Amino acid sequence: MQATDNLADSRYARMRWNTPLSEEHAALLLRRLDVRPGARVLDLGCGWGELLLRAVAAGGVSGALATRGVGVDTDDAALARGRRAAAGRSLDRHVAFVMGEAAAWQEPADRVLCVGSAHAFGGTGAALDALATVVRPGGRLLFGDTYWERPPTPDTEQIFGPEVTDLPGLVEVARERGWRVLHLSTADQREWDDFESTWLAGRQEWLLRYPEDPRAADVRAELDDRLRQYVGGYRGVLGLAYLVLGR
Ligand SMILES: C[S@@+](CC[C@H](N)C(=O)[O-])C[C@H]1O[C@@H](n2cnc3c(N)ncnc32)[C@H](O)[C@@H]1O
């Protein structure tokens, strides 16, 4: 059986968002982000913008005080998925998905999201400095970033880079850059396992469906490597912290 061109589409197909996060945890973060009616919401490195859409909906989109949002990313397919989702929820007049470099965006907003995208700015410290210029005074930033839950092996450290620190270190980087921590929570093991599983699941299903496809051997090897790296390397070692920050 030959696959059509749906291998690319299958990559993120099983993911609600591209970060280890349960529905319940997302709802908590959005409450702590406290989006007010009429707010401007900006998501830098938004992917398909599921959290952005929920943040805008939480602020309310009716009447003169309609909340508006902008998501910025460099992934065309993700942006297209975001636009389809916005249209499906009648949010397309309120949320724009823009192709662009996160670090080049300059228009400030009341609520800013940057989840799993600090690398788009060159790392944690550079991201927290740049984001300070796009959060309006009195505004809030939802910042999701990695940290070491336990000391990594040298191989694991090499995958994620030398800038990742432990959780106290991450909090200190934010504090040194003038941010106050209004909320802190971390992804738990089940959120991580679900994230890693759903990241693989779209292509696992594709493989089961198209085992004879010429691309199947490469895809199988890639998925096997990633699962090995996770269970044998960074599972329980790499953490993801969600900070709601103000300044
Ligand atoms: C781990 S994903 C997180 C996506 C989204 N924040 C979420 O939680 O679902 C990181 C995102 O950063 C985007 N990205 C990477 N480099 C970028 C850049 N230079 N400018 C804008 N977005 C970038 C990727 O395309 C990807 O969508």
The ligand as a Tripos MOL2 file, in Angstrom:
@<TRIPOS>MOLECULE
LIG
   27    29     1     0     0
SMALL
NO_CHARGES

@<TRIPOS>ATOM
      1 C1          7.7500   23.3710   20.9980 C.3       1 LIG1
      2 S1          6.8740   24.2780   19.7950 S.3       1 LIG1
      3 C2          5.7180   25.1460   20.8240 C.3       1 LIG1
      4 C3          4.5330   25.6570   20.0570 C.3       1 LIG1
      5 C4          3.4380   26.3250   20.8930 C.3       1 LIG1
      6 N1          3.9420   27.3890   21.7210 N.3       1 LIG1
      7 C5          2.7100   25.3090   21.7410 C.2       1 LIG1
      8 O1          2.8180   25.3530   22.9690 O.co2     1 LIG1
      9 O2          1.9980   24.4670   21.1600 O.co2     1 LIG1
     10 C6          8.0270   25.5580   19.3060 C.3       1 LIG1
     11 C7          7.5200   26.4400   18.1830 C.3       1 LIG1
     12 O3          8.4990   27.4710   17.9120 O.3       1 LIG1
     13 C8          8.4660   27.7360   16.5220 C.3       1 LIG1
     14 N2          9.6870   28.4610   16.1310 N.ar      1 LIG1
     15 C9         10.9500   27.9760   16.0670 C.ar      1 LIG1
     16 N3         11.8110   28.9420   15.6920 N.ar      1 LIG1
     17 C10        11.0550   30.0720   15.5170 C.ar      1 LIG1
     18 C11        11.3580   31.4210   15.1550 C.ar      1 LIG1
     19 N4         12.6140   31.7760   14.9030 N.pl3     1 LIG1
     20 N5         10.3540   32.3280   15.1280 N.ar      1 LIG1
     21 C12         9.0790   31.9550   15.3860 C.ar      1 LIG1
     22 N6          8.7330   30.6910   15.7390 N.ar      1 LIG1
     23 C13         9.7020   29.7700   15.8090 C.ar      1 LIG1
     24 C14         8.3130   26.3570   15.8970 C.3       1 LIG1
     25 O4          7.8620   26.4180   14.5630 O.3       1 LIG1
     26 C15         7.2970   25.7290   16.8440 C.3       1 LIG1
     27 O5          5.9800   25.9340   16.4080 O.3       1 LIG1
@<TRIPOS>BOND
     1     1     2 1
     2     2     3 1
     3     2    10 1
     4     3     4 1
     5     4     5 1
     6     5     6 1
     7     5     7 1
     8     7     8 2
     9     7     9 1
    10    10    11 1
    11    11    12 1
    12    11    26 1
    13    12    13 1
    14    13    14 1
    15    13    24 1
    16    14    15 ar
    17    14    23 ar
    18    15    16 ar
    19    16    17 ar
    20    17    18 ar
    21    17    23 ar
    22    18    19 1
    23    18    20 ar
    24    20    21 ar
    25    21    22 ar
    26    22    23 ar
    27    24    25 1
    28    24    26 1
    29    26    27 1
@<TRIPOS>SUBSTRUCTURE
     1 LIG1         1 GROUP 0 **** ****
